[in-house]
Amino acid sequence: MKAFELPVKVDAEGRIEVPASLARLLEQDPSARMILLIEEDGEREWSKAASEAFLVGYADTDSVYDTLG
């Protein structure tokens, strides 16, 4: 099973538009499952604060891990 995450908007009729690149994949295999995650008030702010707090602990010496492959 493949998973794709993408931002979408719901139109006035309640429809979700699937981007063309994903629609082409659905033409090959039209069976799919959908999980709908609805952002709650303040969620973006919480996510930004968590990212900033994480990066506070980052040191230049941590860059050694960037080259491991």
N, C-alpha and C positions, 0 to 999 in steps of 0.2 A: 504494500500500500504506500502511496506517495502522499505527502502532505504539502499544502501550499498555504502560506499566510499572506494576505494582501488586504489593504484598506479598501472598504467599499462604502457606497452610499445607498440608501434606500430611497427610491423615488416616491412621488406622491401617491402612486397606486400600490405601494408596498413591495415593489419588485427590486431585486438586487441585480445589478448589471455585472456580468462576468466579463473580465477583460478578454480581448480577442486571442491573446496567446494561450489563455487557459481554455477558452471555448474550443480552440483547435484540438486540444488534448481530449476534451469531452466528446468531440466528434468520433474519435477513435474508440472510446469506451464510455458510453453515456451513463454508466452506473457510477454514482458517487454518494458520499456521505458528507453532511455539512455540520460543522460546529460553529455556532454564532456567538461571538464574544462581544458583549455590549459594554462600552466604556462607561464607568460610573463617574459622577461628579468628583473632581479632585484627583482622579487616577493619574492623569498626566503629571500633575505636580508631584505626586508621591513617587512616581517612577523617576522623574528628574532628580528629586532629592536623594533617592537611593543610589542613583548613578554617581552623583556628585560625591556622596559620602564614601562610596567604594573607591573612587579615584583619589580621594585624599590619602588613602593608605598606599598608593602606588609610588614606588621609588624608581629612580633611574636604573638601579641595579636589577630591577625586575625585567628590564628589557632583554636580559639573557634568554628568557623563555620565548621571546618572539622569534628566535632563529632556530628553535628546535622543530624538527619536522618529522 
